[in-house]
Amino acid sequence: MPKFEAYWISKSQQTPVKQDIPTKSGAPPTLLSAFTKLLTDPTIPAIDLAHEAVNPLPREHAYAPEPKPPITEILYAMLIDAVKNLTEMNNRLVDFTEALEGSPGGEYKNLDGLAMEIDEFSWGLHDGGGARQQNRQTWFNLNAYTAKLAAVGLPDSWAIYRGGRVLQKALERNWQQWDMGSLDGYMPAAAIWIRHCGSRIYQERWEYWKKRFEWVTTVKTLKESTRDEARQCVEQMGDIEQRF
């Protein structure tokens, strides 16, 4: 069974841990149907599923109450939960989010609630404890999702500064006085911001960050993949410099 199908089945068996954290169990049928298709049927365009997700079914009869679109917090919670857990669905979830922002009703214009969800994680990586590898993957997934959205100006005009925050943490910390191994978690997230938004971040402490990426390539105690990410960033930053 594909990972995303197993994930979706497991979510259907969960109940909210806290009353203010909605899960799949709090979503209306139209949203559940659209989100299930999003995760299980890649042939359906994300824009069609975004429209289905936010448009309630018509009234069954004239005296029935006027249907309302799903509560935005429920959809955002489902979306972020999927981003955290489903690495291979990242692009699909980005496409869905972009379509959601442009949906006709206007409830998701500017994705205000989503910006708040993103701000909660963008301050840093929790890189300790027994779930270190899972925390790193979650951190990378969230940053990949956020960087791809920021590349098209979503969820707000401040989106690009979240990338600057991640780059600062990865490149401006004096790692010799910290756990050097944590760079194995920070570097992939910093690299994804350069990859998708490098030209927009250009000149915001650019030279300093480039030198720090160069330094990371020399740290032999780090994973080879981490040093490769840093090496690619140096090359990409050089390419961007040539265009300005």
N, C-alpha and C positions, 0 to 999 in steps of 0.2 A: 504494500500500500504506500503511495507517495506520502512524503512527510506532511504536506499541507492537508491531505485528507485525514490522516491520523490526528493532526492538530485540531481540525474542525470538529471531528467526532468527540474528541476530549473536551472541547469547549462547550459542547452541547450538554455535557454531563456536569458542568460546574454550576455553582451558585455564587452570587457576589460575596467576596470576602468582607467588604464593607458596603454599607448602604449607599455611599456616595461614589462607589466605583462600579458602574454598570457593566454587565457582561452580556454575552449573547442572549441569555435568558430574558433580558429586559427589552429586547428589540422586537418591533412589530414584524408580522409575517413578510411584508413586501421587502423590508430591509434584509431579513434573513435569507430570503430567496435570492436577492441580488448579490449579496455578499458570498453566498455559497457558490453561485455561478462564477463570480469573480475569481475565487480560489480554485475552482475545479474545471472550468471550461475556458481555455485560453482563446478559443475561436470567437467568443462574443466580445465585441469592442467595449472597452472600459467606459466610453462615453454613454453607451446604451445602458449599462448597468448602473452608472451614477444616476441617470435619469430615473430608472426603475427604483433605485434605493430611496430616493427622497420624495417620490410622488405616491401618495397613499391611493388605495383603491377607491373608486367612486362609491357614493352612498348606495346602500342596498335598496333603500326606499326613501320617499320624500320626507319622512318624519325622522329618519336616522340623523344623528349628529353629524355635523360637517367634519369630514376626515381631516386630520392634521398630519403634516410630515413628521418623521421621527425626530425625537429630541436630539439635538446636535451632539450633546455630550456622549450619548450612547454610540453614535456612529464613530465619533473620534476615538473613543475608548477601544472599540473593536478594531479600528484601523491601526492605531499605535500598537496594540497587542499583536496583531498580525505582522507588522513591521519588525517588532522585536524578535519574533519566533521563526519567521519564514524568510530566510536569506534569499532563496531562489525566486521569491515572488516580489522582490523589491521594485523592479521596474514596473511591474503590473500595478502595484499599489500606488506608485507615483502617478501613473497614467490615470488611475481612478480618482486620485485626489485632485489632479489638475482639472479633470472633467467635472468633478464635484463643485469646484470653485466657480465654474461657469454655468452651473445649472440655473434654469430660468427663474425658479422661485425666489432666489436672492438670499435664502436663509444661510447659505454657505459662502456668501460673498466675502472675500478677504480671509476666510478661514480663521476667524478670530479665536475661537476656542481651541483650534489645533495649535495655533501659535503658543498658547499658554501651556499645552501639553508638551510641546517641544522645548520650551524654556526650562521645564522641570529637569530634563536630563542633560541639557547642553552645558551645564556648569562643570562637569567633570566625570571621569570614569571611576567607579568603585572597583579597585583592582586588587582587593585582598580577599581572604577567605577561601573556602573550598570550591566556590563556583567561579573561580577566576576566569577560566577559559570561556564559560558561558557569558559572564559579564562583558568580556571583551568582544565577543561576537555580537551581543545585543547592542553594545556601544557603537560598533562598526555599522551594524544594520541601520540604526537610527541616524547616524551621521551621513551614510550613503543616501538614505531617503531624503533627509533635510537638504543636503547639498544639491541633489538633483532638482528639488523644488526651488531652492534659492536661485538656481541657474535660470529659471523662468520668472523670478520675482515673487515667488510664493513662500510662505503664506502672507508675508507683509514686506514692507520696504526695508525692515531691519533684518531680514533673513540672512543677508550676507555677513552681518556682524557676528552671527553665531559661529560661522566658520573662522572668523578672526579670533574668537575666544578659544576655539579648539586648537588653532595653530599656536596661540600664545602659550597654552598649557603644555603643548608638546615640545615647543622649541625654545621657550624663554625660561623654563624652570632650570635651576642648577641641578642637573640630574646626578652629578657626582655626590651630592649630599642627600639624595633620595634613593629609592630602589631603582637602579638602572634598568632592571628587567621590565618595569612598567612601560618603558618606551615601546616594547613589543605590542602593547595594547593601544598606546596613543598614536603611534606612527601611521598605522593603516587608516585611522580616522582623519588624521591631518592630510594624508596623501589624497584621500577621496575629495577633499575640499579643493585642493590644488587642481585635481583632474577636471572637476566640473565647473569650478568658479574661479580658477586661477587668474584669468584675465580681468575679472571684476575686483578681485582682492588686490590686484597689482598695485605696488607702491605703498601699501600699508605695512610698514616695517619689512618690506620685501627683501632688501639686501641682507638684513640681519637674519631673517628666516632662511634664506638661501644658504647662508654660511652655516646655520645650525643643521640644515639637512645634510650639508657636506660633512659636518662633524659626525653625524649619526652614521654615515657610511664607513667611518673609520673605527667604530666601536666593535671590537671583535667578540665581545661577550653577548651581543645581541644576535637574534636569529638572522640567518642569511636573507630570509624573506623580508625582514624589517629593513635591513641595509639596502636591499634591492628597491624597496618602495622609496626610500630616501634618495637613492641614486636616480630613479626615474623622475622624482620631483625636481631634482637639480636640473635635469635635462629639459623637463617641461617648462620650468621657470626661465631657463635660458631661451627657449623658443618664444615664450611670451614676451620677453624683453626685446627680442628682435622685431616684434610687431609694433612696438611703441617708440 
